[in-house]
């Protein structure tokens, strides 16, 4: 239970009186050995001590008591307040003046020390709050830190922060319903753009000093600056995201519109020729027109598939349906579909039959090989070689798709798998710039890694795939047996 200020002040006066009484008793016992002037000087010691520890008012009171005790017990005639000698009267007056001045000086020194200590404490608390709020961009975290600082400074019964805005919330310390009475102090959290919230403080005793009120108002200003800074940072982040999204949409629309126009024009021209009477059914041009329609339809299908796959990768919905598959069979089906587009290049396949099964999604891995081989065909010179090989490296299988195309500047190798990022011969080659980023998403969804590197005489894509699935090693392939 805390004592009241009145009770505390009463004890200060009582203890001051007791100290003066004990001092007077000690001097009275030694009165025959002490000079009157020395007694007057010695009385200043307890007066200074009382003023230092009890305050100015108890110090003045002790000075008056000391004056009366000095006059009554140490100025002749003793045991009376009468003064017969002018010198004794001068000593009494000087003693009273010195005692009062000493009390004032010591009191002022104590007040100055208390003010300096208070200012130092306030500066430390403000620094701690500023350091805690620095760099924060979350409104709830800022409010929680501000509430704790207010609670530590005020030692209040309860603190409540009501933050307004797009996401309004309330922070309470302790985390229970506040008292039903009105708060003893309410401080608005005021920023340049308006009121961001309010601090409500309930005190066990209604009294709260002006210094604490001023400090809490400064806390509210610091909190307002932190909240406004956080909201400006959030608004800036949203603006950057929207700007980047708008930029990507513009690139996508430009790329897709260009990619759609070319195959559609080919399909339209071939279909129009077949529909007209210009090409007879037994004409040699008829298979070529049908093949053109088929190839361009496949191109459109791959384009739309890339867009859908990119959307699933970004939303995290790309989940591989793994099964144990033979990697060479997946590559073979891809090369069979691409035989027309690969006619002008030399393909070299190096995949040993001893390679184990790999736990992959068959369709997704087809798309990875399709995109990597297609990219190699676009950039590699005509009649150059494209080599695809695979080997075991530890507990993973390493696949390399090599072509004799131009090298990529080293500073761009890390970004070659970004969306819409195209470097080499981008002005001569068609494409949306999504194929490699889709390969990266599929390989990483399988737990592997993909990268690109410059070779001494060309360029290569590399990727790895783990050979274990849920901790299980690849099953053994059935051995072919010959019966006689």
Phi and psi in degrees as a GROMACS rama.xvg file:
@    title "Ramachandran Plot"
@    xaxis  label "Phi"
@    yaxis  label "Psi"
@TYPE xy
-81.6337  140.039  UNK-2
-79.7284  151.809  UNK-3
-75.9812  156.656  UNK-4
-60.1632  -35.1391  UNK-5
-64.799  -44.1047  UNK-6
-61.3772  -40.1371  UNK-7
-66.0513  -42.7111  UNK-8
-65.5591  -37.1815  UNK-9
-60.9443  -42.0735  UNK-10
-65.6111  -33.8898  UNK-11
-63.1076  -44.379  UNK-12
-66.5864  -40.3559  UNK-13
-64.5781  -45.4578  UNK-14
-65.4018  -34.7976  UNK-15
-63.7624  -43.2651  UNK-16
-64.8875  -39.3312  UNK-17
-63.986  -42.3906  UNK-18
-63.2789  -41.3366  UNK-19
-66.6855  -37.8653  UNK-20
-65.6242  -43.2775  UNK-21
-64.5973  -40.2063  UNK-22
-63.1942  -43.4585  UNK-23
-62.5879  -41.0452  UNK-24
-63.1315  -42.7143  UNK-25
-63.8664  -44.4174  UNK-26
-66.4245  -34.0932  UNK-27
-65.6509  -39.0303  UNK-28
-64.472  -34.7853  UNK-29
-99.721  17.8181  UNK-30
-60.2597  -34.894  UNK-31
-73.6486  -15.25  UNK-32
-106.209  -4.82028  UNK-33
-113.339  140.694  UNK-34
-78.4255  151.015  UNK-35
-60.108  -41.9675  UNK-36
-65.2312  -38.5162  UNK-37
-65.5902  -38.762  UNK-38
-60.6072  -42.5368  UNK-39
-61.0129  -41.0863  UNK-40
-68.3024  -39.8752  UNK-41
-66.4871  -29.242  UNK-42
-64.1834  -24.2278  UNK-43
-68.3203  -24.1171  UNK-44
-64.3868  -55.5098  UNK-45
-63.5962  -31.7766  UNK-46
-62.1453  -45.0414  UNK-47
-64.0953  -41.2966  UNK-48
-63.2265  -44.3558  UNK-49
-62.3142  -43.988  UNK-50
-64.2022  -37.5014  UNK-51
-66.0201  -42.3362  UNK-52
-99.8952  -25.9583  UNK-53
-104.05  -25.3817  UNK-54
118.102  177.056  UNK-55
-68.4202  -46.3258  UNK-56
-62.9438  -48.9078  UNK-57
-61.3794  -31.5872  UNK-58
-66.0797  -43.7202  UNK-59
-63.9524  -42.4644  UNK-60
-61.8922  -43.1102  UNK-61
-65.9259  -33.0247  UNK-62
-64.3662  -41.2187  UNK-63
-66.7038  -43.1367  UNK-64
-61.6519  -41.5737  UNK-65
-63.263  -39.417  UNK-66
-60.8002  -45.5886  UNK-67
-67.7162  -43.0174  UNK-68
-64.5236  -40.6697  UNK-69
-61.8661  -41.8729  UNK-70
-68.0049  -39.8929  UNK-71
-77.37  -39.8565  UNK-72
-102.826  -18.7039  UNK-73
-124.866  -3.68556  UNK-74
-108.42  123.588  UNK-75
-72.404  144.379  UNK-76
-69.6584  138.963  UNK-77
-67.7441  161.494  UNK-78
59.5133  32.1903  UNK-79
-153.616  157.843  UNK-80
-94.1689  4.67336  UNK-81
-76.0222  146.188  UNK-82
-125.078  118.754  UNK-83
-97.4901  -26.7066  UNK-84
-105.492  134.412  UNK-85
-59.1157  -34.8015  UNK-86
-64.0549  -39.825  UNK-87
-63.8984  -36.116  UNK-88
-64.8506  -39.9502  UNK-89
-63.7856  -40.6564  UNK-90
-62.4838  -42.1578  UNK-91
-62.927  -44.7049  UNK-92
-65.4246  -44.8249  UNK-93
-62.9233  -40.3597  UNK-94
-61.0828  -43.3926  UNK-95
-64.5037  -43.1681  UNK-96
-63.6962  -46.2171  UNK-97
-64.0137  -41.1261  UNK-98
-62.9185  -44.1486  UNK-99
-66.6084  -44.6989  UNK-100
-62.849  -41.4599  UNK-101
-61.418  -42.106  UNK-102
-62.0158  -41.5467  UNK-103
-64.831  -45.0166  UNK-104
-64.7494  -45.9352  UNK-105
-64.9993  -38.8971  UNK-106
-63.3494  -43.4852  UNK-107
-65.2184  -40.0989  UNK-108
-62.1935  -42.2143  UNK-109
-64.5862  -42.2468  UNK-110
-63.6047  -40.8172  UNK-111
-65.4922  -40.4904  UNK-112
-64.4045  -41.483  UNK-113
-64.6884  -40.4416  UNK-114
-65.7698  -42.4691  UNK-115
-64.7006  -41.2182  UNK-116
-63.5904  -40.5884  UNK-117
-64.8581  -42.4636  UNK-118
-65.4243  -38.6056  UNK-119
-64.1789  -42.311  UNK-120
-64.5278  -42.0869  UNK-121
-63.345  -41.7845  UNK-122
-63.6751  -40.3917  UNK-123
-64.3289  -43.5482  UNK-124
-64.9034  -39.5461  UNK-125
-65.9664  -38.9748  UNK-126
-64.8805  -43.7532  UNK-127
-61.0675  -41.2218  UNK-128
-66.237  -44.6579  UNK-129
-62.6101  -41.6601  UNK-130
-65.7229  -37.7636  UNK-131
-69.5897  -32.5213  UNK-132
-87.4621  -13.6663  UNK-133
-62.8807  130.799  UNK-134
79.4217  0.0876414  UNK-135
-81.3615  138.581  UNK-136
-125.919  17.0484  UNK-137
-116.724  122.214  UNK-138
-60.3182  -41.8428  UNK-139
-65.4436  -43.1391  UNK-140
-63.5552  -41.7918  UNK-141
-61.4012  -45.0315  UNK-142
-64.6002  -39.697  UNK-143
-64.8027  -43.2955  UNK-144
-64.8178  -42.829  UNK-145
-62.6793  -41.0481  UNK-146
-63.8162  -41.3079  UNK-147
-64.8534  -39.9659  UNK-148
-65.8148  -40.8329  UNK-149
-63.1936  -41.4238  UNK-150
-64.6379  -42.348  UNK-151
-65.5198  -36.4109  UNK-152
-78.2114  -44.2492  UNK-153
-85.5036  -22.9072  UNK-154
52.9664  39.235  UNK-155
-77.8113  168.463  UNK-156
-72.5252  -37.9617  UNK-157
-156.519  147.563  UNK-158
-128.414  137.227  UNK-159
-135.71  128.088  UNK-160
-112.538  120.467  UNK-161
-107.849  105.676  UNK-162
-98.6381  128.683  UNK-163
-106.852  165.194  UNK-164
141.937  -158.833  UNK-165
-64.1477  -32.2446  UNK-166
-125.449  89.6715  UNK-167
-77.9745  144.497  UNK-168
-158.826  168.134  UNK-169
-127.762  134.998  UNK-170
-115.958  128.348  UNK-171
-123.731  143.014  UNK-172
-133.762  120.301  UNK-173
-67.4953  167.045  UNK-174
-78.5439  57.6747  UNK-175
-138.759  173.055  UNK-176
-63.3339  135.614  UNK-177
-70.4274  168.184  UNK-178
-57.1503  153.155  UNK-179
-74.7419  -19.8058  UNK-180
-75.2104  167.114  UNK-181
-69.1477  145.669  UNK-182
-65.3057  147.272  UNK-183
-73.2069  -22.643  UNK-184
-145.988  133.38  UNK-185
-127.156  122.478  UNK-186
-122.468  120.842  UNK-187
-74.0313  144.249  UNK-188
-93.3993  93.1482  UNK-189
-102.61  125.121  UNK-190
-115.461  177.146  UNK-191
-64.727  -29.8606  UNK-192
-91.4382  1.2196  UNK-193
134.407  -175.06  UNK-194
-79.1608  126.122  UNK-195
-99.5513  -9.47978  UNK-196
166.643  -161.983  UNK-197
-155.008  141.816  UNK-198
-105.518  125.937  UNK-199
-116.998  132.153  UNK-200
-128.658  125.767  UNK-201
-107.459  128.112  UNK-202
-106.919  146.866  UNK-203
-63.5464  -36.961  UNK-204
-117.404  137.269  UNK-205
-58.8992  -26.6168  UNK-206
-69.717  133.453  UNK-207
-140.747  129.982  UNK-208
-70.1574  158.467  UNK-209
-64.2873  -33.6931  UNK-210
-63.4064  -43.1088  UNK-211
-67.61  -37.3976  UNK-212
-61.0339  -44.9116  UNK-213
-63.9819  -40.3378  UNK-214
-66.226  -40.8412  UNK-215
-67.1151  -34.774  UNK-216
-65.514  -37.1434  UNK-217
-66.514  -39.8891  UNK-218
-57.8782  -43.4519  UNK-219
-62.2049  -39.1232  UNK-220
-65.2697  -42.2599  UNK-221
-62.5798  -42.1606  UNK-222
-63.6761  -38.426  UNK-223
-63.6948  -41.9288  UNK-224
-63.671  -41.4216  UNK-225
-65.6281  -42.6434  UNK-226
-64.8449  -42.0914  UNK-227
-67.0038  -38.7536  UNK-228
-64.2508  -42.1611  UNK-229
-63.1459  -41.7116  UNK-230
-70.9846  -34.6295  UNK-231
-66.3449  -40.1669  UNK-232
-64.246  -41.108  UNK-233
-64.1597  -41.5787  UNK-234
-64.2533  -38.0846  UNK-235
-65.8076  -40.8971  UNK-236
-63.365  -43.1302  UNK-237
-63.3746  -38.8316  UNK-238
-64.9557  -40.1212  UNK-239
-65.9637  -41.0316  UNK-240
-63.2797  -43.4064  UNK-241
-64.9561  -39.4128  UNK-242
-64.4437  -44.5712  UNK-243
-65.3873  -40.176  UNK-244
-62.7997  -42.5042  UNK-245
-64.3776  -38.5629  UNK-246
-64.7297  -44.2007  UNK-247
-64.9079  -37.729  UNK-248
-63.5923  -41.0007  UNK-249
-62.8128  -44.1336  UNK-250
-62.8487  -43.5244  UNK-251
-62.6061  -45.9955  UNK-252
-63.2834  -42.2957  UNK-253
-63.9511  -45.0468  UNK-254
-67.8625  -47.0412  UNK-255
-65.8634  -41.7641  UNK-256
-61.1039  -38.0565  UNK-257
-69.4585  -42.0568  UNK-258
-68.1674  -33.8074  UNK-259
-74.0964  -33.8684  UNK-260
-65.6131  -41.5826  UNK-261
-64.4589  -53.812  UNK-262
-66.2965  -33.8181  UNK-263
-65.619  -38.0712  UNK-264
-64.1219  -41.8164  UNK-265
-64.2171  -45.621  UNK-266
-62.3561  -42.8827  UNK-267
-63.3873  -44.1805  UNK-268
-65.6467  -43.9585  UNK-269
-65.7217  -43.1851  UNK-270
-65.1185  -39.5448  UNK-271
-64.5158  -39.7629  UNK-272
-65.4891  -41.1125  UNK-273
-68.2825  -34.1624  UNK-274
-72.8385  -32.8051  UNK-275
-76.6768  175.137  UNK-276
-90.9621  6.24828  UNK-277
-71.2882  -29.6015  UNK-278
-113.613  117.745  UNK-279
-77.9247  159.089  UNK-280
-66.413  -24.5403  UNK-281
-98.83  13.505  UNK-282
-74.6768  149.58  UNK-283
-69.92  -20.5232  UNK-284
-76.9038  -18.5761  UNK-285
-60.8645  -48.6075  UNK-286
-60.6783  -34.3239  UNK-287
-66.4082  -41.1585  UNK-288
-66.2833  -41.1079  UNK-289
-64.4921  -41.7481  UNK-290
-62.8153  -37.8361  UNK-291
-63.6738  -42.9835  UNK-292
-61.7712  -44.6781  UNK-293
-63.3868  -45.1122  UNK-294
-64.4205  -43.4632  UNK-295
-70.6923  -32.0635  UNK-296
-64.6785  -40.4882  UNK-297
-62.0271  -39.0768  UNK-298
-61.3184  -45.5159  UNK-299
-63.2589  -40.5253  UNK-300
-63.032  -40.6283  UNK-301
-66.5869  -37.8248  UNK-302
-62.6841  -49.0977  UNK-303
-64.6615  -39.4487  UNK-304
-61.5971  -39.5067  UNK-305
-62.3864  -42.2713  UNK-306
-62.9462  -43.7277  UNK-307
-66.2947  -41.2375  UNK-308
-65.6343  -39.265  UNK-309
-63.2546  -38.9097  UNK-310
-63.5611  -41.8821  UNK-311
-68.3044  -37.1383  UNK-312
-63.4522  -45.4782  UNK-313
-66.4988  -32.3666  UNK-314
-86.7468  -2.3821  UNK-315
74.9133  17.1504  UNK-316
-94.4531  2.93281  UNK-317
-82.549  100.155  UNK-318
-114.73  111.253  UNK-319
-63.2023  136.614  UNK-320
-95.3901  87.8764  UNK-321
-76.0087  144.308  UNK-322
-149.53  159.941  UNK-323
-75.8641  117.291  UNK-324
-129.008  158.54  UNK-325
-92.7854  119.264  UNK-326
-63.2397  -36.6691  UNK-327
-65.2048  -32.0838  UNK-328
-68.32  -39.9978  UNK-329
-61.6333  -46.2597  UNK-330
-63.935  -38.3799  UNK-331
-63.2173  -40.7138  UNK-332
-66.0089  -34.3035  UNK-333
-67.7027  -47.8369  UNK-334
-65.5434  -29.621  UNK-335
-65.535  -41.2556  UNK-336
-71.2994  -27.6142  UNK-337
-99.2214  14.8148  UNK-338
-62.5358  -34.17  UNK-339
-68.5761  -44.6253  UNK-340
-72.5433  -19.9393  UNK-341
-97.8963  10.0601  UNK-342
-63.6824  -29.885  UNK-343
-90.7218  10.2358  UNK-344
-128.77  157.984  UNK-345
-97.8876  121.451  UNK-346
-99.5703  133.057  UNK-347
-126.856  118.594  UNK-348
-111.245  127.708  UNK-349
-128.924  82.7793  UNK-350
-128.404  101.958  UNK-351
-60.9972  147.191  UNK-352
-67.8225  -17.5404  UNK-353
-79.7016  -1.93959  UNK-354
-62.3206  137.028  UNK-355
-75.4765  170.68  UNK-356
-66.6132  151.479  UNK-357
-122.139  139.133  UNK-358
-84.0293  91.1977  UNK-359
-136.732  162.903  UNK-360
-82.3418  118.088  UNK-361
-58.202  -48.5472  UNK-362
-66.2671  -43.057  UNK-363
-66.5416  -39.1578  UNK-364
-68.9158  -31.793  UNK-365
-58.3919  -41.7261  UNK-366
-67.0101  -37.7732  UNK-367
-61.061  -49.6036  UNK-368
-63.471  -39.6449  UNK-369
-61.0336  -46.8941  UNK-370
-67.758  -40.2541  UNK-371
-69.9771  -43.3648  UNK-372
-67.6597  -40.7516  UNK-373
-60.8287  -41.996  UNK-374
-63.4302  -41.1644  UNK-375
-64.6999  -39.8084  UNK-376
-65.1702  -33.8707  UNK-377
-67.5239  -42.2074  UNK-378
-97.797  -20.8812  UNK-379
-77.362  142.575  UNK-380
-63.2982  155.756  UNK-381
-62.0515  143.648  UNK-382
68.6105  8.9073  UNK-383
-86.0767  171.46  UNK-384
-97.2995  142.299  UNK-385
-121.861  120.315  UNK-386
-116.26  131.5  UNK-387
-122.181  121.843  UNK-388
-140.137  158.573  UNK-389
-141.567  147.184  UNK-390
-154.371  164.891  UNK-391
-89.2963  132.552  UNK-392
-130.787  98.1909  UNK-393
68.026  -123.967  UNK-394
-101.454  27.3787  UNK-395
-140.344  161.343  UNK-396
-106.75  133.137  UNK-397
-108.167  125.363  UNK-398
-117.449  136.481  UNK-399
-127.719  129.95  UNK-400
-112.399  106.857  UNK-401
-107.177  142.421  UNK-402
-140.42  162.627  UNK-403
-96.9874  32.0479  UNK-404
-80.076  -178.196  UNK-405
-68.1489  151.494  UNK-406
-78.7512  160.221  UNK-407
-105.051  135.853  UNK-408
-53.2161  136.612  UNK-409
-54.254  -35.2657  UNK-410
-69.1847  -12.5635  UNK-411
-103.523  -2.65251  UNK-412
-63.0516  -37.8962  UNK-413
-70.744  -26.8271  UNK-414
-96.2477  1.42062  UNK-415
-66.9547  -19.5133  UNK-416
-96.4271  6.84684  UNK-417
-75.5406  156.509  UNK-418
-64.1218  136.5  UNK-419
62.9287  12.3953  UNK-420
-92.0217  112.921  UNK-421
-132.487  134.131  UNK-422
-116.052  -66.3494  UNK-423
-78.5843  125.387  UNK-424
54.2676  36.1261  UNK-425
-66.7345  -21.4706  UNK-426
-85.2871  -11.4768  UNK-427
-110.065  -9.57717  UNK-428
-121.186  138.188  UNK-429
-83.1991  162.507  UNK-430
145.141  157.317  UNK-431
-91.7346  -11.718  UNK-432
78.9662  19.7083  UNK-433
-105.66  -19.7388  UNK-434
-57.9038  -48.3559  UNK-435
-70.4073  -36.0517  UNK-436
-66.0463  -33.0681  UNK-437
-67.9201  -41.681  UNK-438
-57.5264  -43.6515  UNK-439
-61.6096  -44.1123  UNK-440
-63.7315  -40.8589  UNK-441
-68.7199  -45.6961  UNK-442
-63.0378  -44.2164  UNK-443
-67.7371  -32.133  UNK-444
-66.014  -25.2142  UNK-445
-86.9285  0.180858  UNK-446
85.046  15.6013  UNK-447
-104.337  -167.035  UNK-448
-140.471  144.289  UNK-449
-131.49  142.237  UNK-450
-155.355  167.015  UNK-451
-122.753  151.581  UNK-452
-150.18  148.776  UNK-453
-81.8261  135.119  UNK-454
-104.753  163.152  UNK-455
-54.847  -35.5302  UNK-456
-127.952  31.0886  UNK-457
170.817  -146.717  UNK-458
-146.343  149.521  UNK-459
-145.223  144.079  UNK-460
-101.359  138.554  UNK-461
-127.456  143.423  UNK-462
-150.638  153.945  UNK-463
-119.684  151.049  UNK-464
-133.759  133.184  UNK-465
-67.3399  145.704  UNK-466
-92.8745  -10.7875  UNK-467
-100.827  153.506  UNK-468
-136.377  112.872  UNK-469
54.8521  37.5916  UNK-470
83.1686  -4.87782  UNK-471
-94.0089  136.709  UNK-472
-75.9693  166.881  UNK-473
-62.1019  141.524  UNK-474
-70.6127  156.408  UNK-475
-77.6848  137.357  UNK-476
-69.5236  142.532  UNK-477
-64.946  136.258  UNK-478
-83.381  134.868  UNK-479
-73.7717  127.147  UNK-480
-114.806  144.29  UNK-481
-108.196  130.079  UNK-482
-106.728  138.575  UNK-483
